[in-house]
């Protein structure tokens, strides 16, 4: 089945003053409270779907309302991934009419739409601690050398992830200026805990077990102050996961989600972004500049312990509709 956007009919950018209601969640649930959804913009769009893969004809274009959202995460340490498509379950129109959203024909294959993507991070320097003037004055009076100032380390800060919502044109009032309320949920993959397995950054004849179904061996590893390259071989069992994860996927008790290169002072390379692949997260080869972390000392494999699927409810209010 194939599909594609073919025309954009209208678009509206939303200001920060748009009212966004908090998710209706169990007050005892810390999971739902860690996520905050906001609306960035809305547009009308049309898509077509192939009726029969053996034919070249397309179905009739179907108009829908597309909402682009951001999901803020207050604590992303145990969040492995989020789906970039959410699901709308109820719509309240401007006149007060409530519509239960049961079945929508959304664009794209189901599994591809809901693949988990890792949280987004922004890498930045931490400002060095300034030496107070009185300390400088005392050291100067005692003729002591200036204090050493440590090079500021890198810090990774979680930034909002993107999510898209779609609503068929028949489920809202097209001549209205707004939709009063939208309820729904989005899917999140979280771990009970995270485990790190460190392996020396050097070739080895030994296999290291990461999970019951996966072992690795470092074939090549070279590092200088400015460059590095490596090659890692995997040995997997029959049940090792080779495809991206999405809501409903079977989950093992331990799942590899990342690989970091760590320098002598503890600094590491950036976290990998994109879809979550178990084998792709640990094996293969790579190279790059090591200027930020210096000579590499070890490879750190990140293992998610007892990962689980979660549905996070949300509510959006007073969504202005674009003009056609």
N, C-alpha and C positions, 0 to 999 in steps of 0.2 A: 504494500500500500504506500502510495506517495502523496505528498501534499506540499503546498507552498503558499506563501503570502503573495497576492497578486496586485493589491491596490490598497493604498492608505487614503481614507476619506476625510479624516479629521484628527486633530491632535490638540492636547491641552497640557500645559506644564503646571504643576501644582505647587503652591507656595508652602513654606513651612507652617503657616497658620492653619492648614487643613486639620480638622479635628479627627483624631484617630482614637477610637475607644480601646481600652485594654482588652486583652484576650479573656474570654469567659472561661476560666480554668478553676480547677479544684484549689482552694486556698492552701491546702496541705501539700500541693505539688510544687516542688522547687524547680522542676524541669520546665514547665510552661512559663513560669515567672521569669526565666532567664532570657526569654525572647521578646523582642519588641518590634512590631511590624509598622511600617509607615509607607505612605503612598507617594510616589515620585511623579507620576504622570498617567494620562489615559489617552487612548486613541481608538478610533474605529478602524477596523481592518477587515479584509475579506480573504478567504482561503478556499481552495478547491481540493477535493479528494478524488483519487482514481477509483471508479466504481468497480472495475474488473481489471486485474493486473494483466490479463491476456488481451485487453483491448487498449487502444490508444486514446479513447475518449475520456473526458473529465466530467465530473458532476457539476451541478449548478453552483456558482459562487454563493457562499453563505457568509453574511456579515456578522461580526461579533465585536464586542467591546473588549479591548485589551487593557489591563491595568498593570503598570510596572511598579513593583514594590521593592522596598529594602527591609532586610531583617537584621536588626541589631542583636548582638549576643553579649550579655553582661559577663558571662564566664564561659569561654570557649574551650577550656582545657580538655573536657571529656566529649566535646562535640566532634564527631568524625566527619559528618557530611549532612548537607541539606539538599532537598529537591528544589530545582529551579522552577518547578510548576506547582502551584497550590491548587486546591479544589474548593470551589464555592458550593455551599450547601443550602443557603437561604438568602433571598433578596427581599428587602422592604422598599417599595417604590415611594415616591414623594407623596402620593395620595394616601399612603398607609397600607396599601395592599401587600400581602405577604405571599411570596412565591417560593415553594420548595423546589430546589434544583435537584432532580433525580438523575437525569441522564443527559449528558451533552456530548455532541460529536466534535471533539477537539482535534486540532491538527497534529499530525505526527504519530508514529507508532507509540503505543502505550508505554512500554518499558523505557524507550529512549526519552520520552517526555519527563519521566520521573527519576532518572539516574541521580544518585547522590553525588554532589560536588563538595570538595573540602571547603571549610570556612576560609574567608579571605583575610590576609594579614598585610600590614604595611610595616616595612622595616625602616628604622630610624635610629639616629645616634641619641644616647642619653647624655645630657649636658654634664660636664665635669663639675665636681663640687668645688666652689670657690673658697679660697683661703681667706678668712677674715682679715681686715686691715690691721687689727691690733696684734694678730699673730705675726704678720709680716713685719710690723714695727719692732716687736720684741726680738725676732730673729736678726733683723738689721742691726739693732742696738748691741746684741751679743756677737755680732759678726759671724752668724751662722749662714750656711749656704741656703738658697731658696728651697722651699719644700718641693718635693717631687709631685707632679700632678699626673695621675694615671690617665692613660689614653681612654677616652669615653667608649664604653662597650656598645654593641648593637642591641637594639630592643625591637621585638615584634609586637605590634599592637593589632588587636582584632578590629576589622572594619566591617561595616554592614555588607551582607551578602544580597544578591539580587534574586528576585522571584517574580514570576509572571502569573497573572490570573486572566482567564477568558470567560466571557459571558455571552451566550447566544442572544441575538437581537430580540427574540420573542420573549425573553425573560425580564425585560425592563421596558419602561415607557419611553419610546424614542423621542417624543416631543417634549419631554420634561427637561428641566435644567439640571437635575441632580437625581441620584439614587440615595435614599435616606440611610440605608443600612445594608451591609453585606456581611454575612457570616460564612465561615469555612474553616479549613485547616490546611496545614502544610506538614510534610513529612521530614523527620530528623532521625539520623542514626547516631546513637550515643553509646559510649563504653562505660562499663562499671568502674574500670580503672585503666591506667596506661602503664605499660612495662617497657623498659629500655634494655636492650641487649647490646653491649659494646663489644666490638671485635677490633683487634689491632689493624691499623692501616698498613698492611704488608702482605705479600703473597704467602699462602699457606697450603699445606697438603691436607689439613684437617677440615672436616665438614662440621658446621655449627648448626644445631637444631634451633629453629625459631618457633615452630609450632609442630603439632603431631604430623602434619602433612607437608612440611616445608623445611628444607635444609639449605644452607648456602656455603660457598667456599670462595675465598678471595683469590682470584687467579693473577691479577696484576694490581699494583698499587704504587704509584710514584708521586712524590710531593716535594716541591721546593717552596720558597717564600712567595713565589708569584704564580706558579702553575701546578696543576694536579691532573692525574688521570687514573682511572681504575677500571677493572672488569670483574664482575661477580657472577659466578655460575650458580644456578639453582637446581635442586633435586627435589622433586615433588611427588606426593602420593596421588592416587587416583581421585581423591576428593578435594584436591587443592583447587581453590577458586581462580578461574582464569578470566572471568568476565566482570564488567562493572556491577556494582551493587545498586539495587533499587528497592523501594518498599515492597515487602513480601518475599525478598530473597531469603533463602535459608542461610543461617549464620552459624559459624563455628564458635567454639568457646574462646578461641584466640585467633586474631586476624591481623596480618601485617598491614600497616597503613602508612608507613613512611620510612625514609632512610636519610640520615643526616651525617655530614662530615664534620668532625669536631677537632679543633685545634688544641694546643697544649694548655692554653689559658681558659678553655671551656667554651670559647665561641664556636658557633656552628654555622653551617650554610642555611639558607632560607628553607622554610617548609615548602613542600611540593603543593601546587594548586591544580585543580581540575577534577575530573571523575576519579573515583576510588577504584584502583585495580590492585588486588592483592599481590600478584607476582610482579607486576610492573613497578610496584613500590619498593622492591628490594633488589631484584636482579638486574642484569644488563651492564652496560658500560657508561662512562661519563668522563667529562673533562671540563676544566674551567680555570679561572684565575683564583688564586688563594690569597690575594692581597688583604682581604678583610679578616681572615682568620689565621693567616700565617701557615707554617707547615702543619699538615694534617697528622693527627696522632691516632685517631680511631674512627671507626664507622659505627654509628648508633642506629640500630634498627628499632622502630617504634611499633609496639604490639598492642592492639586493643584487646582488653580482657572482657569477656562476656558482653559483646555488643548487642544492642537491642533497637528495634524500630519504635518510633514514637510519633503520634499525631498531635501536633500543637494547634489548638484552636485559636482563631483570631476574629476580631470584629472591626470593620471599617465603617465610618459614619460620614454622611454628607459629602458624597463623591460627586463633584461637578461633572456633567457630561460635556464632551467636546461639541462644538457647533459643526453641523454638516454643511 
